[in-house]
Amino acid sequence: MTIEREAPPAAFHWPVRVYFEDTDAGGVVYHASYLHFLERARTEWLRALGFEQDRLRAEQGVLFAVRRLTIDYVRPARFNDQLIVSTSLSGRGAASFDFAQQVLNVADGELRCRATVNVACVDVERMRPVRVPSAILHALSGVLSSPLSGARPDTLPGTAQSEIVDGI
């Protein structure tokens, strides 16, 4: 089986099961539910690096807020599907991160949606952009050369072997 597009290098993978609450009356994932899936994967990516968002807020006075998001819906996901959300850091500024994210169906390996997301590091009190904390930047120093994994797509039950094709 061929995955239409594989995530860029150093992708973090997070499994998601589609619940009834994620769908519309027809059993198809409601478009806004994908935003929740993407957010969870970015949060788990940060957690895998060793950073909890509540501690960043309390101890460093920063939070991360979506500044810009572009999403392409390719194929519908349905109730009870097992999905995998891949998250890759595609760029970095002094006060922001750019992510490339994809949602794939575990059963067939096919792309359901892809998104590019710009997330700003913001001061909690002033709600203004601030530099990303140095501890996070230090943790990221090896990310582009070594993958992080919450759950690799090829290790999830029912996942077909896939051929890697050009990244986003």
ABEGO torsion letter per residue (X at the ends): XBBABBBBBGBBBBBBBBBAAABBAAGBBBAAAAAAAAAAAAAAAAAAAGBBAAAAAAAAGBBBBBABBBBBBABBBBBGBBBBBBBBBABBBAABBBBBBBBBBAAAGBBABBBBBBBBBBBAAAGBBBBBBAAAAAAAAAAAABBBBABBAAABBGBBBBBBBBBX
